[in-house]
Amino acid sequence: MQDYDKWARYYDLMYEGELDYDAECNLLKELFQKYGVPEGGRVLDLGCGTGSHAIRLAKMGYQVTGTDISKDMLDIAIEKAGTLPVEFLLQDMRNIDLPDQYDAVICMFGGFGHNGTY
């Protein structure tokens, strides 16, 4: 998935002001509460990109693992997360191998739409 690596450094700039990550994560928290995801529960963020949702959810107290197919995207996510306890894994969501179980799984911003063969 070299295409994602090519534009990783531009990703956050392209969507700055276009996406309201705070509002989306607040909605996720409401949905988690509604459907029984415990406070501080384990959340898997498939196709996490540069980590914007994963980082915000970690700040809310969730234990977050983010996966992405792009090493460059994950490098940015790791840098943005700083000392927050977010785990980032280089994995393709079409063939994922995870060591743990999760209370919730999210795939934000149309990540499933990028799984086709072109």
Secondary structure, 3 states (H helix, E strand, C coil): CHHHHHCHHHHHHHHCCCCCHHHHHHHHHHHHHHCCCCCCCEEEEECCCCCHHHHHHHHCCCEEEEEECCHHHHHHHHHHHCCCCEEEEECCHHHCCCCCCCCEEECCCCHHHHCCCC
